[in-house]
Amino acid sequence: MMNDWKLRKRPARLEHRIEFADYEQTREFLERAAELAERQGYYPDMSFGRTHVNLTLQPQDDAGQIGEPLMQYAREVDALLPLRPVN
């Protein structure tokens, strides 16, 4: 699995919690994530606090399976991260 993404089965989804050093990093990530969502037309479930973001990616098709499009979206989210978020 990619950088700390967790595969859940019921319902099928990918989850990831990202920790940041400070609010500034969190805010910058959220802005980049919003731009990605607009470009891709896919809007993940997100919640956040001052120094963390929780993301949930769910399949949009009726099959309910984690396919390559969702995995690619997760890789694109990973590419938005700073060099290394705080863990």
Residue pairs with C-beta under 8 A, 6 or more apart in sequence:
1 7
2 71
2 74
2 75
2 78
3 16
3 78
3 81
4 16
4 17
4 18
5 14
5 15
5 16
5 74
6 14
6 15
6 16
7 13
7 14
7 66
8 14
8 15
11 58
11 64
12 58
12 59
12 64
12 65
12 66
13 56
13 57
13 58
13 59
13 66
14 55
14 56
14 57
14 66
14 70
14 71
14 74
15 54
15 55
15 56
15 57
16 54
16 55
16 74
16 77
17 52
17 53
17 54
17 55
18 29
18 52
18 53
18 54
18 55
18 81
18 85
19 51
19 52
19 85
19 86
19 87
20 26
20 29
20 51
20 52
20 53
20 82
20 85
20 86
21 51
21 85
21 86
22 50
22 51
23 50
23 51
25 51
25 82
25 85
26 48
26 49
26 50
26 51
26 52
26 53
28 82
29 53
29 80
29 81
29 82
30 46
30 48
30 53
32 80
33 44
33 46
33 53
33 55
33 77
33 80
36 73
36 76
36 77
36 80
37 43
37 44
40 73
40 76
42 60
42 73
44 55
44 56
44 57
44 58
44 73
44 77
45 55
45 56
45 57
45 58
46 53
46 54
46 55
46 56
47 53
47 54
48 54
51 86
55 77
57 70
57 73
57 74
58 70
59 65
59 66
59 67
59 70
61 67
